[in-house]
């Protein structure tokens, strides 16, 4: 989901983007997208580092919030997939 930089010329294998960076191209122009994604965050680090708190300040009734965490983002030993 996260925004990624892209250098020119495009180099497959080193340049990429997350779907959150591209989704606005598929929405009508009356819809605003505010992408707060960060690579590598876990559910716990997303909350503990204050990222969820930032979103809470801005989200309003009628807004949509999409959150995605991937299996390869888990980096904390105490939050193993089978245990926490």
C-alpha positions as CSV (number, residue, x, y, z in Angstrom):
1,X,0.0,0.0,0.0
2,X,2.8,2.4,0.8
3,X,4.0,5.1,-1.5
4,X,7.3,4.2,-3.2
5,X,9.7,6.4,-5.1
6,X,10.4,5.7,-8.7
7,X,13.5,6.6,-10.5
8,X,13.6,7.3,-14.2
9,X,14.2,5.3,-16.3
10,X,12.0,2.6,-14.9
11,X,14.0,-0.4,-13.8
12,X,12.0,-3.6,-13.3
13,X,13.0,-5.3,-10.0
14,X,14.0,-2.1,-8.3
15,X,11.1,0.3,-9.0
16,X,7.7,-0.6,-7.6
17,X,4.7,1.0,-6.0
18,X,2.0,-0.1,-3.6
19,X,-1.7,-0.3,-4.6
20,X,-2.5,2.5,-2.2
21,X,-0.3,4.8,-4.4
22,X,-2.3,3.8,-7.5
23,X,-5.9,3.5,-6.2
24,X,-6.8,7.1,-6.9
25,X,-6.4,6.6,-10.6
26,X,-9.4,4.2,-10.4
27,X,-11.7,6.5,-8.4
28,X,-13.7,9.5,-9.5
29,X,-12.2,12.9,-9.0
30,X,-14.5,13.8,-6.1
31,X,-12.8,11.2,-3.9
32,X,-9.6,12.2,-2.0
33,X,-7.0,9.5,-1.0
34,X,-4.8,10.2,1.9
35,X,-2.2,7.4,2.0
36,X,-0.5,6.9,5.4
37,X,1.0,3.5,4.8
38,X,4.5,2.6,5.9
39,X,6.4,-0.5,4.8
40,X,7.2,-3.1,7.4
41,X,4.8,-2.1,10.2
42,X,3.0,-4.8,12.2
43,X,-0.4,-4.3,13.8
44,X,1.3,-3.7,17.2
45,X,4.0,-1.2,15.8
46,X,1.3,0.6,13.8
47,X,-0.5,1.4,17.1
48,X,2.5,1.7,19.4
49,X,4.4,4.1,17.2
50,X,1.3,6.4,16.9
51,X,0.3,5.8,13.3
52,X,-3.2,4.8,14.2
53,X,-3.6,7.9,16.4
54,X,-2.8,10.1,13.5
55,X,-5.6,8.5,11.5
56,X,-8.0,8.9,14.3
57,X,-7.5,12.6,14.2
58,X,-8.6,12.9,10.6
59,X,-11.2,10.2,9.9
60,X,-14.8,11.4,9.8
61,X,-18.2,9.7,9.5
62,X,-18.7,8.5,5.9
63,X,-14.9,8.0,5.3
64,X,-13.4,4.7,4.4
65,X,-10.2,3.5,6.1
66,X,-8.4,0.5,4.5
67,X,-5.6,-1.2,6.5
68,X,-3.4,-4.0,5.2
69,X,-0.8,-5.9,7.0
70,X,1.2,-8.6,5.2
71,X,2.7,-11.8,6.5
72,X,6.2,-10.7,5.6
73,X,6.0,-7.6,7.8
74,X,6.2,-9.5,11.1
75,X,9.5,-8.6,12.7
76,X,8.9,-8.7,16.5
77,X,9.9,-12.0,18.2
78,X,7.1,-11.6,20.8
79,X,4.4,-11.4,18.1
80,X,4.9,-14.7,16.3
81,X,2.2,-15.8,13.9
82,X,1.2,-18.8,16.0
83,X,1.4,-17.0,19.4
84,X,0.3,-13.4,19.3
